[in-house]
């Protein structure tokens, strides 16, 4: 596919849906003493 065709097709995209864990994180989870969990993320990945 040529760059110009790819550009035209890309402009037709309205929405991209993907799973957060493992895509925007490195899949690490912190478990606190009380059992609460938190994921580790990079602030640069924020929307």
mmCIF entry with sequence, helices, sheets and N, C-alpha, C, O atoms, coordinates in Angstrom:
data_MODEL
# 
_entry.id   MODEL 
# 
_entity.id                         1 
_entity.type                       polymer 
_entity.pdbx_number_of_molecules   1 
# 
_entity_poly.entity_id                      1 
_entity_poly.type                           'polypeptide(L)' 
_entity_poly.nstd_linkage                   no 
_entity_poly.nstd_monomer                   no 
_entity_poly.pdbx_seq_one_letter_code       
;(UNK)(UNK)(UNK)(UNK)(UNK)(UNK)(UNK)(UNK)(UNK)(UNK)(UNK)(UNK)(UNK)(UNK)(UNK)(UNK)
(UNK)(UNK)(UNK)(UNK)(UNK)(UNK)(UNK)(UNK)(UNK)(UNK)(UNK)(UNK)(UNK)(UNK)(UNK)(UNK)
(UNK)(UNK)(UNK)(UNK)(UNK)(UNK)(UNK)(UNK)(UNK)(UNK)(UNK)(UNK)(UNK)(UNK)(UNK)
;
_entity_poly.pdbx_seq_one_letter_code_can   XXXXXXXXXXXXXXXXXXXXXXXXXXXXXXXXXXXXXXXXXXXXXXX 
_entity_poly.pdbx_strand_id                 A 
# 
loop_
_entity_poly_seq.entity_id 
_entity_poly_seq.num 
_entity_poly_seq.mon_id 
_entity_poly_seq.hetero 
1 1  UNK n 
1 2  UNK n 
1 3  UNK n 
1 4  UNK n 
1 5  UNK n 
1 6  UNK n 
1 7  UNK n 
1 8  UNK n 
1 9  UNK n 
1 10 UNK n 
1 11 UNK n 
1 12 UNK n 
1 13 UNK n 
1 14 UNK n 
1 15 UNK n 
1 16 UNK n 
1 17 UNK n 
1 18 UNK n 
1 19 UNK n 
1 20 UNK n 
1 21 UNK n 
1 22 UNK n 
1 23 UNK n 
1 24 UNK n 
1 25 UNK n 
1 26 UNK n 
1 27 UNK n 
1 28 UNK n 
1 29 UNK n 
1 30 UNK n 
1 31 UNK n 
1 32 UNK n 
1 33 UNK n 
1 34 UNK n 
1 35 UNK n 
1 36 UNK n 
1 37 UNK n 
1 38 UNK n 
1 39 UNK n 
1 40 UNK n 
1 41 UNK n 
1 42 UNK n 
1 43 UNK n 
1 44 UNK n 
1 45 UNK n 
1 46 UNK n 
1 47 UNK n 
# 
_struct_asym.id          A 
_struct_asym.entity_id   1 
# 
loop_
_struct_conf.conf_type_id 
_struct_conf.id 
_struct_conf.pdbx_PDB_helix_id 
_struct_conf.beg_label_comp_id 
_struct_conf.beg_label_asym_id 
_struct_conf.beg_label_seq_id 
_struct_conf.pdbx_beg_PDB_ins_code 
_struct_conf.end_label_comp_id 
_struct_conf.end_label_asym_id 
_struct_conf.end_label_seq_id 
_struct_conf.pdbx_end_PDB_ins_code 
_struct_conf.beg_auth_comp_id 
_struct_conf.beg_auth_asym_id 
_struct_conf.beg_auth_seq_id 
_struct_conf.end_auth_comp_id 
_struct_conf.end_auth_asym_id 
_struct_conf.end_auth_seq_id 
_struct_conf.pdbx_PDB_helix_class 
_struct_conf.details 
_struct_conf.pdbx_PDB_helix_length 
HELX_P HELX_P1 AA1 UNK A 3  ? UNK A 11 ? UNK A 3  UNK A 11 1 ? 9 
HELX_P HELX_P2 AA2 UNK A 43 ? UNK A 45 ? UNK A 43 UNK A 45 5 ? 3 
# 
_struct_conf_type.id          HELX_P 
_struct_conf_type.criteria    ? 
_struct_conf_type.reference   ? 
# 
_struct_sheet.id               AA1 
_struct_sheet.type             ? 
_struct_sheet.number_strands   2 
_struct_sheet.details          ? 
# 
_struct_sheet_order.sheet_id     AA1 
_struct_sheet_order.range_id_1   1 
_struct_sheet_order.range_id_2   2 
_struct_sheet_order.offset       ? 
_struct_sheet_order.sense        anti-parallel 
# 
loop_
_struct_sheet_range.sheet_id 
_struct_sheet_range.id 
_struct_sheet_range.beg_label_comp_id 
_struct_sheet_range.beg_label_asym_id 
_struct_sheet_range.beg_label_seq_id 
_struct_sheet_range.pdbx_beg_PDB_ins_code 
_struct_sheet_range.end_label_comp_id 
_struct_sheet_range.end_label_asym_id 
_struct_sheet_range.end_label_seq_id 
_struct_sheet_range.pdbx_end_PDB_ins_code 
_struct_sheet_range.beg_auth_comp_id 
_struct_sheet_range.beg_auth_asym_id 
_struct_sheet_range.beg_auth_seq_id 
_struct_sheet_range.end_auth_comp_id 
_struct_sheet_range.end_auth_asym_id 
_struct_sheet_range.end_auth_seq_id 
AA1 1 UNK A 25 ? UNK A 31 ? UNK A 25 UNK A 31 
AA1 2 UNK A 37 ? UNK A 41 ? UNK A 37 UNK A 41 
# 
loop_
_atom_site.group_PDB 
_atom_site.id 
_atom_site.type_symbol 
_atom_site.label_atom_id 
_atom_site.label_alt_id 
_atom_site.label_comp_id 
_atom_site.label_asym_id 
_atom_site.label_entity_id 
_atom_site.label_seq_id 
_atom_site.pdbx_PDB_ins_code 
_atom_site.Cartn_x 
_atom_site.Cartn_y 
_atom_site.Cartn_z 
_atom_site.occupancy 
_atom_site.B_iso_or_equiv 
_atom_site.pdbx_formal_charge 
_atom_site.auth_seq_id 
_atom_site.auth_comp_id 
_atom_site.auth_asym_id 
_atom_site.auth_atom_id 
_atom_site.pdbx_PDB_model_num 
ATOM 1   N N  . UNK A 1 1  ? 0.852   -1.168 0.000  1.00 0.00 ? 1  UNK A N  1 
ATOM 2   C CA . UNK A 1 1  ? 0.000   0.000  0.000  1.00 0.00 ? 1  UNK A CA 1 
ATOM 3   C C  . UNK A 1 1  ? 0.904   1.239  0.000  1.00 0.00 ? 1  UNK A C  1 
ATOM 4   O O  . UNK A 1 1  ? 1.858   1.322  0.773  1.00 0.00 ? 1  UNK A O  1 
ATOM 5   N N  . UNK A 1 2  ? 0.594   2.185  -0.866 1.00 0.00 ? 2  UNK A N  1 
ATOM 6   C CA . UNK A 1 2  ? 1.405   3.397  -0.945 1.00 0.00 ? 2  UNK A CA 1 
ATOM 7   C C  . UNK A 1 2  ? 1.123   4.308  0.245  1.00 0.00 ? 2  UNK A C  1 
ATOM 8   O O  . UNK A 1 2  ? 0.095   4.182  0.910  1.00 0.00 ? 2  UNK A O  1 
ATOM 9   N N  . UNK A 1 3  ? 2.048   5.220  0.501  1.00 0.00 ? 3  UNK A N  1 
ATOM 10  C CA . UNK A 1 3  ? 1.877   6.156  1.614  1.00 0.00 ? 3  UNK A CA 1 
ATOM 11  C C  . UNK A 1 3  ? 0.621   6.994  1.454  1.00 0.00 ? 3  UNK A C  1 
ATOM 12  O O  . UNK A 1 3  ? -0.068  7.262  2.439  1.00 0.00 ? 3  UNK A O  1 
ATOM 13  N N  . UNK A 1 4  ? 0.312   7.412  0.241  1.00 0.00 ? 4  UNK A N  1 
ATOM 14  C CA . UNK A 1 4  ? -0.876  8.244  0.035  1.00 0.00 ? 4  UNK A CA 1 
ATOM 15  C C  . UNK A 1 4  ? -2.153  7.457  0.301  1.00 0.00 ? 4  UNK A C  1 
ATOM 16  O O  . UNK A 1 4  ? -3.094  7.998  0.881  1.00 0.00 ? 4  UNK A O  1 
ATOM 17  N N  . UNK A 1 5  ? -2.206  6.186  -0.113 1.00 0.00 ? 5  UNK A N  1 
ATOM 18  C CA . UNK A 1 5  ? -3.376  5.356  0.166  1.00 0.00 ? 5  UNK A CA 1 
ATOM 19  C C  . UNK A 1 5  ? -3.505  5.091  1.660  1.00 0.00 ? 5  UNK A C  1 
ATOM 20  O O  . UNK A 1 5  ? -4.607  5.102  2.209  1.00 0.00 ? 5  UNK A O  1 
ATOM 21  N N  . UNK A 1 6  ? -2.372  4.853  2.310  1.00 0.00 ? 6  UNK A N  1 
ATOM 22  C CA . UNK A 1 6  ? -2.381  4.617  3.750  1.00 0.00 ? 6  UNK A CA 1 
ATOM 23  C C  . UNK A 1 6  ? -2.876  5.857  4.488  1.00 0.00 ? 6  UNK A C  1 
ATOM 24  O O  . UNK A 1 6  ? -3.642  5.743  5.445  1.00 0.00 ? 6  UNK A O  1 
ATOM 25  N N  . UNK A 1 7  ? -2.451  7.024  4.057  1.00 0.00 ? 7  UNK A N  1 
ATOM 26  C CA . UNK A 1 7  ? -2.879  8.278  4.671  1.00 0.00 ? 7  UNK A CA 1 
ATOM 27  C C  . UNK A 1 7  ? -4.387  8.470  4.538  1.00 0.00 ? 7  UNK A C  1 
ATOM 28  O O  . UNK A 1 7  ? -5.046  8.889  5.489  1.00 0.00 ? 7  UNK A O  1 
ATOM 29  N N  . UNK A 1 8  ? -4.928  8.167  3.373  1.00 0.00 ? 8  UNK A N  1 
ATOM 30  C CA . UNK A 1 8  ? -6.374  8.281  3.151  1.00 0.00 ? 8  UNK A CA 1 
ATOM 31  C C  . UNK A 1 8  ? -7.127  7.311  4.051  1.00 0.00 ? 8  UNK A C  1 
ATOM 32  O O  . UNK A 1 8  ? -8.122  7.691  4.667  1.00 0.00 ? 8  UNK A O  1 
ATOM 33  N N  . UNK A 1 9  ? -6.676  6.083  4.137  1.00 0.00 ? 9  UNK A N  1 
ATOM 34  C CA . UNK A 1 9  ? -7.339  5.081  4.987  1.00 0.00 ? 9  UNK A CA 1 
ATOM 35  C C  . UNK A 1 9  ? -7.242  5.455  6.453  1.00 0.00 ? 9  UNK A C  1 
ATOM 36  O O  . UNK A 1 9  ? -8.202  5.271  7.200  1.00 0.00 ? 9  UNK A O  1 
ATOM 37  N N  . UNK A 1 10 ? -6.089  5.981  6.882  1.00 0.00 ? 10 UNK A N  1 
ATOM 38  C CA . UNK A 1 10 ? -5.906  6.358  8.287  1.00 0.00 ? 10 UNK A CA 1 
ATOM 39  C C  . UNK A 1 10 ? -6.850  7.488  8.683  1.00 0.00 ? 10 UNK A C  1 
ATOM 40  O O  . UNK A 1 10 ? -7.308  7.535  9.825  1.00 0.00 ? 10 UNK A O  1 
ATOM 41  N N  . UNK A 1 11 ? -7.144  8.388  7.767  1.00 0.00 ? 11 UNK A N  1 
ATOM 42  C CA . UNK A 1 11 ? -8.064  9.495  8.057  1.00 0.00 ? 11 UNK A CA 1 
ATOM 43  C C  . UNK A 1 11 ? -9.488  9.007  8.286  1.00 0.00 ? 11 UNK A C  1 
ATOM 44  O O  . UNK A 1 11 ? -10.293 9.727  8.877  1.00 0.00 ? 11 UNK A O  1 
ATOM 45  N N  . UNK A 1 12 ? -9.816  7.804  7.834  1.00 0.00 ? 12 UNK A N  1 
ATOM 46  C CA . UNK A 1 12 ? -11.155 7.240  8.014  1.00 0.00 ? 12 UNK A CA 1 
ATOM 47  C C  . UNK A 1 12 ? -11.351 6.637  9.408  1.00 0.00 ? 12 UNK A C  1 
ATOM 48  O O  . UNK A 1 12 ? -12.478 6.318  9.784  1.00 0.00 ? 12 UNK A O  1 
ATOM 49  N N  . UNK A 1 13 ? -10.274 6.478  10.174 1.00 0.00 ? 13 UNK A N  1 
ATOM 50  C CA . UNK A 1 13 ? -10.363 5.872  11.501 1.00 0.00 ? 13 UNK A CA 1 
ATOM 51  C C  . UNK A 1 13 ? -10.930 6.887  12.485 1.00 0.00 ? 13 UNK A C  1 
ATOM 52  O O  . UNK A 1 13 ? -10.389 7.982  12.639 1.00 0.00 ? 13 UNK A O  1 
ATOM 53  N N  . UNK A 1 14 ? -12.029 6.515  13.151 1.00 0.00 ? 14 UNK A N  1 
ATOM 54  C CA . UNK A 1 14 ? -12.653 7.381  14.142 1.00 0.00 ? 14 UNK A CA 1 
ATOM 55  C C  . UNK A 1 14 ? -12.307 6.979  15.569 1.00 0.00 ? 14 UNK A C  1 
ATOM 56  O O  . UNK A 1 14 ? -12.290 7.824  16.464 1.00 0.00 ? 14 UNK A O  1 
ATOM 57  N N  . UNK A 1 15 ? -12.029 5.691  15.789 1.00 0.00 ? 15 UNK A N  1 
ATOM 58  C CA . UNK A 1 15 ? -11.838 5.206  17.146 1.00 0.00 ? 15 UNK A CA 1 
ATOM 59  C C  . UNK A 1 15 ? -10.930 3.987  17.142 1.00 0.00 ? 15 UNK A C  1 
ATOM 60  O O  . UNK A 1 15 ? -11.046 3.117  16.279 1.00 0.00 ? 15 UNK A O  1 
ATOM 61  N N  . UNK A 1 16 ? -10.031 3.931  18.105 1.00 0.00 ? 16 UNK A N  1 
ATOM 62  C CA . UNK A 1 16 ? -9.199  2.750  18.318 1.00 0.00 ? 16 UNK A CA 1 
ATOM 63  C C  . UNK A 1 16 ? -9.434  2.297  19.751 1.00 0.00 ? 16 UNK A C  1 
ATOM 64  O O  . UNK A 1 16 ? -9.288  3.085  20.685 1.00 0.00 ? 16 UNK A O  1 
ATOM 65  N N  . UNK A 1 17 ? -9.797  1.036  19.928 1.00 0.00 ? 17 UNK A N  1 
ATOM 66  C CA . UNK A 1 17 ? -10.078 0.484  21.254 1.00 0.00 ? 17 UNK A CA 1 
ATOM 67  C C  . UNK A 1 17 ? -9.062  -0.609 21.543 1.00 0.00 ? 17 UNK A C  1 
ATOM 68  O O  . UNK A 1 17 ? -8.832  -1.486 20.710 1.00 0.00 ? 17 UNK A O  1 
ATOM 69  N N  . UNK A 1 18 ? -8.460  -0.557 22.716 1.00 0.00 ? 18 UNK A N  1 
ATOM 70  C CA . UNK A 1 18 ? -7.508  -1.588 23.100 1.00 0.00 ? 18 UNK A CA 1 
ATOM 71  C C  . UNK A 1 18 ? -7.512  -1.739 24.607 1.00 0.00 ? 18 UNK A C  1 
ATOM 72  O O  . UNK A 1 18 ? -7.979  -0.860 25.332 1.00 0.00 ? 18 UNK A O  1 
ATOM 73  N N  . UNK A 1 19 ? -6.995  -2.846 25.064 1.00 0.00 ? 19 UNK A N  1 
ATOM 74  C CA . UNK A 1 19 ? -6.897  -3.139 26.484 1.00 0.00 ? 19 UNK A CA 1 
ATOM 75  C C  . UNK A 1 19 ? -5.798  -2.286 27.104 1.00 0.00 ? 19 UNK A C  1 
ATOM 76  O O  . UNK A 1 19 ? -4.738  -2.109 26.503 1.00 0.00 ? 19 UNK A O  1 
ATOM 77  N N  . UNK A 1 20 ? -6.039  -1.759 28.295 1.00 0.00 ? 20 UNK A N  1 
ATOM 78  C CA . UNK A 1 20 ? -5.071  -0.888 28.969 1.00 0.00 ? 20 UNK A CA 1 
ATOM 79  C C  . UNK A 1 20 ? -3.881  -1.665 29.521 1.00 0.00 ? 20 UNK A C  1 
ATOM 80  O O  . UNK A 1 20 ? -2.731  -1.306 29.269 1.00 0.00 ? 20 UNK A O  1 
ATOM 81  N N  . UNK A 1 21 ? -4.155  -2.728 30.270 1.00 0.00 ? 21 UNK A N  1 
ATOM 82  C CA . UNK A 1 21 ? -3.087  -3.481 30.933 1.00 0.00 ? 21 UNK A CA 1 
ATOM 83  C C  . UNK A 1 21 ? -2.227  -4.222 29.922 1.00 0.00 ? 21 UNK A C  1 
ATOM 84  O O  . UNK A 1 21 ? -2.733  -4.991 29.105 1.00 0.00 ? 21 UNK A O  1 
ATOM 85  N N  . UNK A 1 22 ? -0.939  -3.986 29.984 1.00 0.00 ? 22 UNK A N  1 
ATOM 86  C CA . UNK A 1 22 ? -0.007  -4.648 29.081 1.00 0.00 ? 22 UNK A CA 1 
ATOM 87  C C  . UNK A 1 22 ? 0.201   -3.899 27.783 1.00 0.00 ? 22 UNK A C  1 
ATOM 88  O O  . UNK A 1 22 ? 1.149   -4.183 27.052 1.00 0.00 ? 22 UNK A O  1 
ATOM 89  N N  . UNK A 1 23 ? -0.677  -2.939 27.480 1.00 0.00 ? 23 UNK A N  1 
ATOM 90  C CA . UNK A 1 23 ? -0.508  -2.116 26.290 1.00 0.00 ? 23 UNK A CA 1 
ATOM 91  C C  . UNK A 1 23 ? 0.088   -0.773 26.689 1.00 0.00 ? 23 UNK A C  1 
ATOM 92  O O  . UNK A 1 23 ? 1.074   -0.322 26.106 1.00 0.00 ? 23 UNK A O  1 
ATOM 93  N N  . UNK A 1 24 ? -0.522  -0.138 27.692 1.00 0.00 ? 24 UNK A N  1 
ATOM 94  C CA . UNK A 1 24 ? -0.017  1.140  28.169 1.00 0.00 ? 24 UNK A CA 1 
ATOM 95  C C  . UNK A 1 24 ? 0.698   0.988  29.509 1.00 0.00 ? 24 UNK A C  1 
ATOM 96  O O  . UNK A 1 24 ? 1.055   1.981  30.144 1.00 0.00 ? 24 UNK A O  1 
ATOM 97  N N  . UNK A 1 25 ? 0.903   -0.234 29.928 1.00 0.00 ? 25 UNK A N  1 
ATOM 98  C CA . UNK A 1 25 ? 1.646   -0.501 31.159 1.00 0.00 ? 25 UNK A CA 1 
ATOM 99  C C  . UNK A 1 25 ? 2.656   -1.598 30.867 1.00 0.00 ? 25 UNK A C  1 
ATOM 100 O O  . UNK A 1 25 ? 2.643   -2.203 29.795 1.00 0.00 ? 25 UNK A O  1 
ATOM 101 N N  . UNK A 1 26 ? 3.518   -1.844 31.819 1.00 0.00 ? 26 UNK A N  1 
ATOM 102 C CA . UNK A 1 26 ? 4.441   -2.970 31.663 1.00 0.00 ? 26 UNK A CA 1 
ATOM 103 C C  . UNK A 1 26 ? 3.916   -4.191 32.410 1.00 0.00 ? 26 UNK A C  1 
ATOM 104 O O  . UNK A 1 26 ? 4.651   -5.147 32.658 1.00 0.00 ? 26 UNK A O  1 
ATOM 105 N N  . UNK A 1 27 ? 2.641   -4.146 32.761 1.00 0.00 ? 27 UNK A N  1 
ATOM 106 C CA . UNK A 1 27 ? 1.910   -5.258 33.378 1.00 0.00 ? 27 UNK A CA 1 
ATOM 107 C C  . UNK A 1 27 ? 2.300   -5.508 34.837 1.00 0.00 ? 27 UNK A C  1 
ATOM 108 O O  . UNK A 1 27 ? 1.995   -6.568 35.384 1.00 0.00 ? 27 UNK A O  1 
ATOM 109 N N  . UNK A 1 28 ? 2.981   -4.529 35.479 1.00 0.00 ? 28 UNK A N  1 
ATOM 110 C CA . UNK A 1 28 ? 3.316   -4.667 36.900 1.00 0.00 ? 28 UNK A CA 1 
ATOM 111 C C  . UNK A 1 28 ? 2.133   -4.225 37.752 1.00 0.00 ? 28 UNK A C  1 
ATOM 112 O O  . UNK A 1 28 ? 1.434   -3.272 37.409 1.00 0.00 ? 28 UNK A O  1 
ATOM 113 N N  . UNK A 1 29 ? 1.913   -4.920 38.860 1.00 0.00 ? 29 UNK A N  1 
ATOM 114 C CA . UNK A 1 29 ? 0.862   -4.588 39.814 1.00 0.00 ? 29 UNK A CA 1 
ATOM 115 C C  . UNK A 1 29 ? 1.492   -4.477 41.195 1.00 0.00 ? 29 UNK A C  1 
ATOM 116 O O  . UNK A 1 29 ? 2.278   -5.332 41.603 1.00 0.00 ? 29 UNK A O  1 
ATOM 117 N N  . UNK A 1 30 ? 1.135   -3.414 41.906 1.00 0.00 ? 30 UNK A N  1 
ATOM 118 C CA . UNK A 1 30 ? 1.579   -3.249 43.288 1.00 0.00 ? 30 UNK A CA 1 
ATOM 119 C C  . UNK A 1 30 ? 0.418   -3.664 44.180 1.00 0.00 ? 30 UNK A C  1 
ATOM 120 O O  . UNK A 1 30 ? -0.701  -3.182 44.008 1.00 0.00 ? 30 UNK A O  1 
ATOM 121 N N  . UNK A 1 31 ? 0.675   -4.550 45.127 1.00 0.00 ? 31 UNK A N  1 
ATOM 122 C CA . UNK A 1 31 ? -0.345  -4.972 46.084 1.00 0.00 ? 31 UNK A CA 1 
ATOM 123 C C  . UNK A 1 31 ? 0.047   -4.415 47.446 1.00 0.00 ? 31 UNK A C  1 
ATOM 124 O O  . UNK A 1 31 ? 1.117   -4.720 47.972 1.00 0.00 ? 31 UNK A O  1 
ATOM 125 N N  . UNK A 1 32 ? -0.839  -3.590 48.010 1.00 0.00 ? 32 UNK A N  1 
ATOM 126 C CA . UNK A 1 32 ? -0.583  -2.976 49.307 1.00 0.00 ? 32 UNK A CA 1 
ATOM 127 C C  . UNK A 1 32 ? -0.927  -3.943 50.432 1.00 0.00 ? 32 UNK A C  1 
ATOM 128 O O  . UNK A 1 32 ? -1.580  -4.961 50.205 1.00 0.00 ? 32 UNK A O  1 
ATOM 129 N N  . UNK A 1 33 ? -0.490  -3.624 51.638 1.00 0.00 ? 33 UNK A N  1 
ATOM 130 C CA . UNK A 1 33 ? -0.719  -4.502 52.785 1.00 0.00 ? 33 UNK A CA 1 
ATOM 131 C C  . UNK A 1 33 ? -2.202  -4.755 53.033 1.00 0.00 ? 33 UNK A C  1 
ATOM 132 O O  . UNK A 1 33 ? -2.572  -5.817 53.532 1.00 0.00 ? 33 UNK A O  1 
ATOM 133 N N  . UNK A 1 34 ? -3.062  -3.780 52.686 1.00 0.00 ? 34 UNK A N  1 
ATOM 134 C CA . UNK A 1 34 ? -4.500  -3.957 52.910 1.00 0.00 ? 34 UNK A CA 1 
ATOM 135 C C  . UNK A 1 34 ? -5.187  -4.713 51.770 1.00 0.00 ? 34 UNK A C  1 
ATOM 136 O O  . UNK A 1 34 ? -6.405  -4.888 51.792 1.00 0.00 ? 34 UNK A O  1 
ATOM 137 N N  . UNK A 1 35 ? -4.414  -5.162 50.773 1.00 0.00 ? 35 UNK A N  1 
ATOM 138 C CA . UNK A 1 35 ? -4.962  -5.928 49.657 1.00 0.00 ? 35 UNK A CA 1 
ATOM 139 C C  . UNK A 1 35 ? -5.325  -5.086 48.444 1.00 0.00 ? 35 UNK A C  1 
ATOM 140 O O  . UNK A 1 35 ? -5.638  -5.631 47.385 1.00 0.00 ? 35 UNK A O  1 
ATOM 141 N N  . UNK A 1 36 ? -5.288  -3.764 48.584 1.00 0.00 ? 36 UNK A N  1 
ATOM 142 C CA . UNK A 1 36 ? -5.584  -2.888 47.449 1.00 0.00 ? 36 UNK A CA 1 
ATOM 143 C C  . UNK A 1 36 ? -4.487  -3.039 46.399 1.00 0.00 ? 36 UNK A C  1 
ATOM 144 O O  . UNK A 1 36 ? -3.326  -3.286 46.725 1.00 0.00 ? 36 UNK A O  1 
ATOM 145 N N  . UNK A 1 37 ? -4.878  -2.885 45.131 1.00 0.00 ? 37 UNK A N  1 
ATOM 146 C CA . UNK A 1 37 ? -3.932  -3.037 44.031 1.00 0.00 ? 37 UNK A CA 1 
ATOM 147 C C  . UNK A 1 37 ? -3.810  -1.745 43.239 1.00 0.00 ? 37 UNK A C  1 
ATOM 148 O O  . UNK A 1 37 ? -4.750  -0.952 43.182 1.00 0.00 ? 37 UNK A O  1 
ATOM 149 N N  . UNK A 1 38 ? -2.652  -1.539 42.630 1.00 0.00 ? 38 UNK A N  1 
ATOM 150 C CA . UNK A 1 38 ? -2.410  -0.408 41.742 1.00 0.00 ? 38 UNK A CA 1 
ATOM 151 C C  . UNK A 1 38 ? -1.515  -0.883 40.610 1.00 0.00 ? 38 UNK A C  1 
ATOM 152 O O  . UNK A 1 38 ? -0.637  -1.721 40.817 1.00 0.00 ? 38 UNK A O  1 
ATOM 153 N N  . UNK A 1 39 ? -1.737  -0.348 39.405 1.00 0.00 ? 39 UNK A N  1 
ATOM 154 C CA . UNK A 1 39 ? -0.875  -0.688 38.274 1.00 0.00 ? 39 UNK A CA 1 
ATOM 155 C C  . UNK A 1 39 ? 0.183   0.394  38.114 1.00 0.00 ? 39 UNK A C  1 
ATOM 156 O O  . UNK A 1 39 ? -0.028  1.545  38.496 1.00 0.00 ? 39 UNK A O  1 
ATOM 157 N N  . UNK A 1 40 ? 1.311   0.018  37.553 1.00 0.00 ? 40 UNK A N  1 
ATOM 158 C CA . UNK A 1 40 ? 2.402   0.955  37.296 1.00 0.00 ? 40 UNK A CA 1 
ATOM 159 C C  . UNK A 1 40 ? 2.256   1.446  35.862 1.00 0.00 ? 40 UNK A C  1 
ATOM 160 O O  . UNK A 1 40 ? 2.209   0.642  34.930 1.00 0.00 ? 40 UNK A O  1 
ATOM 161 N N  . UNK A 1 41 ? 2.183   2.767  35.680 1.00 0.00 ? 41 UNK A N  1 
ATOM 162 C CA . UNK A 1 41 ? 2.043   3.347  34.344 1.00 0.00 ? 41 UNK A CA 1 
ATOM 163 C C  . UNK A 1 41 ? 3.098   4.422  34.141 1.00 0.00 ? 41 UNK A C  1 
ATOM 164 O O  . UNK A 1 41 ? 3.704   4.910  35.095 1.00 0.00 ? 41 UNK A O  1 
ATOM 165 N N  . UNK A 1 42 ? 3.304   4.776  32.900 1.00 0.00 ? 42 UNK A N  1 
ATOM 166 C CA . UNK A 1 42 ? 4.190   5.869  32.548 1.00 0.00 ? 42 UNK A CA 1 
ATOM 167 C C  . UNK A 1 42 ? 3.317   7.080  32.250 1.00 0.00 ? 42 UNK A C  1 
ATOM 168 O O  . UNK A 1 42 ? 2.401   6.982  31.434 1.00 0.00 ? 42 UNK A O  1 
ATOM 169 N N  . UNK A 1 43 ? 3.568   8.202  32.878 1.00 0.00 ? 43 UNK A N  1 
ATOM 170 C CA . UNK A 1 43 ? 2.745   9.397  32.661 1.00 0.00 ? 43 UNK A CA 1 
ATOM 171 C C  . UNK A 1 43 ? 2.749   9.840  31.195 1.00 0.00 ? 43 UNK A C  1 
ATOM 172 O O  . UNK A 1 43 ? 1.811   10.505 30.754 1.00 0.00 ? 43 UNK A O  1 
ATOM 173 N N  . UNK A 1 44 ? 3.762   9.491  30.456 1.00 0.00 ? 44 UNK A N  1 
ATOM 174 C CA . UNK A 1 44 ? 3.810   9.844  29.038 1.00 0.00 ? 44 UNK A CA 1 
ATOM 175 C C  . UNK A 1 44 ? 2.734   9.113  28.244 1.00 0.00 ? 44 UNK A C  1 
ATOM 176 O O  . UNK A 1 44 ? 2.396   9.530  27.136 1.00 0.00 ? 44 UNK A O  1 
ATOM 177 N N  . UNK A 1 45 ? 2.188   8.024  28.796 1.00 0.00 ? 45 UNK A N  1 
ATOM 178 C CA . UNK A 1 45 ? 1.135   7.271  28.122 1.00 0.00 ? 45 UNK A CA 1 
ATOM 179 C C  . UNK A 1 45 ? -0.245  7.872  28.339 1.00 0.00 ? 45 UNK A C  1 
ATOM 180 O O  . UNK A 1 45 ? -1.208  7.438  27.707 1.00 0.00 ? 45 UNK A O  1 
ATOM 181 N N  . UNK A 1 46 ? -0.361  8.857  29.214 1.00 0.00 ? 46 UNK A N  1 
ATOM 182 C CA . UNK A 1 46 ? -1.666  9.452  29.523 1.00 0.00 ? 46 UNK A CA 1 
ATOM 183 C C  . UNK A 1 46 ? -2.277  10.132 28.316 1.00 0.00 ? 46 UNK A C  1 
ATOM 184 O O  . UNK A 1 46 ? -1.571  10.626 27.437 1.00 0.00 ? 46 UNK A O  1 
ATOM 185 N N  . UNK A 1 47 ? -3.584  10.151 28.286 1.00 0.00 ? 47 UNK A N  1 
ATOM 186 C CA . UNK A 1 47 ? -4.283  10.778 27.161 1.00 0.00 ? 47 UNK A CA 1 
ATOM 187 C C  . UNK A 1 47 ? -4.688  12.186 27.489 1.00 0.00 ? 47 UNK A C  1 
ATOM 188 O O  . UNK A 1 47 ? -5.289  12.865 26.656 1.00 0.00 ? 47 UNK A O  1 
# 
